Amino acid sequence: MTTQFNDHVVWRKSSRSDDGNCVEVASTVGSILVRDSKDSDGPVLRFGPKQWRVFTQDGCGRGFSSAPAREQ
């Protein structure tokens, strides 16, 4: 399934981006969107607020756990 995002979505480049290894994020009602900045028409990951929190906390400190995050 392909999802088109309207022109009102504001994408921000990650402050941790380097030499072409960049991601962009956007916030919408109820979702955080992530895409590869080199492929703006490519696939987009969609996270719920709790999933995004777990994803960023795991990636920033403890490393990724083997169990997937679940919305509650």
N, C-alpha and C positions, 0 to 999 in steps of 0.2 A: 504494500500500500504506500503510495506517495502522498505526502501532505504538503500543501503549499501554504506558506506563511504570508500574511499580508504585509504591506509596506510599513505598517505601524510597529512592527517588531524591530527593536533596536538591538543590534548585535554589538557586543563589546569584546575586544581581543584580550585574552588572558595576560595579566601582568607577568606571568611566568614563561611567556612565549620566547623562543629563541630561533635563530637560523632556519626558519621555515617549518619548525615543529610547533605550529600554532593552533590553538582552538579559540573559538568564539562562543560566548554565552549570551543568552537573551532570557528575559523573564517575562512570562505571560501570566494570565490569571490561572493559578493552580499548577503551573508547570515551569520548570527550568529547561531550556533548550541548549544543546551543545552541538557544534558542527566544526568541521575542519575548515580553517580559514582559507586554505588553498582551493577548496571545492565548495563554494558557497551554494551551488545547486545540488550538491550531493546529499547523502543521508544525514539525518538529524536525530540525535538521541534526546528523548524526552524523560525527564525525571519529575516525580512528585516532590513536594517540599521536604518530606522526611527522607526520601531516597537520596536527594541531593545532599542533605546534611550528613547522612551516613557516608556517602561516597566521598565528599570532600574531607571529612574527618579522617576516614581510613587512609585516603591518599596523602594527607598532610602529616601524618604522625606515626600511627601504629602499623601501617601497611594494610593491605587488603585482607579481609577475613575470607574464609572459604564459604561461609553461609551467605546467601543473597539477602539483601534488605527487603523487608516486607512492609507494605503500607498497613497501618492499623487505624 
